Amino acid sequence: RVSTQSTGNMFFVVKLHHELLMHPSTFGPKLHDEVIKKLYREVAGTCNGRYGFIVMITAVDPIPLGQILEGGFVRFPVRYQAIVFYPFKNEVMDAVVSTVDALGFHAKAGPLAIFVHHDNIPSEMQYDMSNQCYSDDTSKIQKGTDVRLKIIGVRFDATEIFAVGTIKEPHLGVS
């Protein structure tokens, strides 16, 4: 069971759990600290296809007694609270262009990879193969350009989230 609380449009505070296997070499007076360190290493900065990108762990519940497994390892069921980044269709966000080609451009908004197809770029912006950019009389989209885009589709995998966007609406495009 997971409880969520919105902290904005695409960021949520979520209660999650994770099972950690601890090696016998970590047993001792600092076991509690070792469990928490391992939780941060294994979870923070990862993508969970169901809850989104785990941006940051904000709290860890008291750690219960572990279960001894064959071979000496101990399994600890750890509950924690985290801020997750979960993009939705129709959200507007800022991103940085990473690659440009004749099919469109790829951009990143934090850990989220977004593709904008040339059909979702205003028709007055033409692709320039020699400079690898889309441009019109007033602006240019090339690697490193900041753009404001709207998410029109999101695909969730077990360890990755991918989005498709558009800049073909008012107030979108080069920012």
Legacy VTK file of the C-alpha trace (Angstrom):
# vtk DataFile Version 3.0
C-alpha trace
ASCII
DATASET POLYDATA
POINTS 175 float
0.000 0.000 0.000
1.346 3.424 -0.977
0.143 6.858 0.061
0.848 9.928 -2.054
0.678 13.651 -1.518
1.172 16.153 -4.359
3.844 18.825 -3.954
3.112 20.456 -7.320
2.156 19.322 -10.779
4.534 16.428 -11.310
6.254 15.992 -7.948
4.747 13.825 -5.219
5.659 12.685 -1.725
5.222 8.913 -1.644
5.555 6.248 1.061
7.406 3.257 -0.406
9.162 0.112 0.765
12.301 -1.689 -0.342
13.884 -4.937 0.786
17.602 -4.790 1.481
19.960 -7.767 1.768
22.788 -7.041 4.156
26.067 -8.968 4.095
27.362 -10.299 7.417
30.414 -8.011 7.159
28.096 -5.026 7.833
26.815 -6.444 11.118
27.869 -4.564 14.208
27.046 -1.419 16.162
26.601 0.644 12.971
24.260 -1.797 11.192
21.396 0.715 11.279
23.562 3.337 9.514
24.738 0.752 6.957
21.117 -0.180 6.141
20.197 3.481 5.558
23.319 4.097 3.410
22.501 1.065 1.281
18.896 2.241 0.889
20.097 5.611 -0.454
22.574 3.905 -2.832
19.998 1.460 -4.217
16.952 3.736 -4.449
17.756 7.462 -4.760
18.046 8.572 -8.384
16.412 5.477 -9.828
13.240 5.107 -11.858
10.290 3.085 -10.686
7.874 2.480 -13.575
4.893 2.700 -11.226
5.808 5.776 -9.160
8.263 7.669 -11.381
11.787 8.903 -10.759
12.807 8.772 -7.112
14.350 12.194 -6.669
15.109 12.128 -2.963
14.474 10.096 0.175
13.025 12.419 2.807
12.453 10.047 5.755
13.064 6.447 6.790
10.711 4.617 9.162
12.218 2.723 12.111
13.993 -0.323 10.715
12.448 -3.606 11.912
14.364 -6.746 12.812
15.709 -8.520 9.766
15.129 -12.066 8.595
18.224 -14.311 8.561
18.624 -16.098 5.228
20.640 -19.130 4.234
24.258 -18.070 3.726
24.234 -15.514 6.539
22.622 -12.577 4.738
19.831 -10.716 6.489
16.794 -9.249 4.696
15.473 -5.936 6.042
12.064 -4.650 4.863
12.564 -0.866 4.927
9.753 1.672 4.605
10.623 5.195 3.562
9.169 8.441 2.241
10.458 9.955 -1.000
9.837 12.769 -3.443
9.129 11.353 -6.897
8.968 13.017 -10.323
5.997 11.648 -12.282
5.195 13.434 -15.572
1.637 13.553 -16.917
0.154 14.052 -20.347
-0.674 17.750 -21.097
1.880 19.113 -18.610
4.034 22.004 -19.774
7.694 21.946 -18.771
11.065 23.391 -19.630
13.713 21.128 -21.158
17.145 21.334 -22.760
17.642 20.077 -26.324
20.176 17.236 -26.482
20.080 16.237 -30.184
18.477 17.564 -33.365
17.863 15.749 -36.647
15.427 15.767 -39.571
12.886 13.710 -37.588
12.710 16.267 -34.752
14.652 16.800 -31.558
15.344 15.068 -28.267
15.336 17.014 -25.011
15.886 16.302 -21.319
13.869 17.653 -18.389
15.877 16.341 -15.461
15.892 12.551 -15.864
13.003 12.565 -18.378
13.850 12.013 -22.058
11.401 13.757 -24.428
11.138 13.484 -28.220
9.461 16.219 -30.287
8.652 14.993 -33.824
8.959 17.464 -36.702
5.153 17.326 -37.087
4.969 18.847 -33.574
7.293 21.746 -34.447
5.700 24.864 -36.000
5.761 24.683 -39.814
7.603 28.019 -40.088
10.620 26.387 -38.412
12.631 24.569 -41.064
15.319 21.962 -40.519
18.812 23.062 -41.506
20.869 19.915 -42.141
24.228 21.723 -42.300
23.778 23.326 -38.845
21.619 20.512 -37.386
18.935 22.883 -36.140
15.356 24.042 -36.678
15.058 27.779 -37.206
12.792 30.592 -38.346
13.303 34.361 -38.563
13.458 34.856 -34.782
14.642 31.656 -33.082
16.783 28.567 -33.456
16.493 25.126 -31.865
19.834 23.374 -31.605
21.763 21.291 -29.067
21.732 23.143 -25.718
18.668 25.317 -26.471
16.138 25.765 -23.644
12.616 24.985 -24.841
9.193 25.050 -23.231
7.136 22.080 -24.397
3.937 20.237 -23.669
3.874 16.501 -22.986
1.440 14.767 -25.357
2.292 11.172 -24.495
4.121 9.237 -21.787
5.383 5.638 -21.814
6.360 3.890 -18.582
8.712 0.907 -18.498
9.927 -0.895 -15.389
13.061 1.269 -15.140
12.492 4.168 -17.544
9.984 6.856 -18.501
9.898 8.303 -22.000
7.719 11.161 -23.268
6.638 12.694 -26.557
6.120 16.448 -26.682
5.006 19.346 -28.844
5.994 22.992 -29.249
3.214 23.672 -31.762
0.966 25.637 -29.385
0.966 29.241 -28.132
3.648 30.106 -25.535
5.700 27.011 -26.344
9.072 26.817 -28.073
12.411 28.499 -27.421
12.353 29.972 -23.914
LINES 1 176
175 0 1 2 3 4 5 6 7 8 9 10 11 12 13 14 15 16 17 18 19 20 21 22 23 24 25 26 27 28 29 30 31 32 33 34 35 36 37 38 39 40 41 42 43 44 45 46 47 48 49 50 51 52 53 54 55 56 57 58 59 60 61 62 63 64 65 66 67 68 69 70 71 72 73 74 75 76 77 78 79 80 81 82 83 84 85 86 87 88 89 90 91 92 93 94 95 96 97 98 99 100 101 102 103 104 105 106 107 108 109 110 111 112 113 114 115 116 117 118 119 120 121 122 123 124 125 126 127 128 129 130 131 132 133 134 135 136 137 138 139 140 141 142 143 144 145 146 147 148 149 150 151 152 153 154 155 156 157 158 159 160 161 162 163 164 165 166 167 168 169 170 171 172 173 174
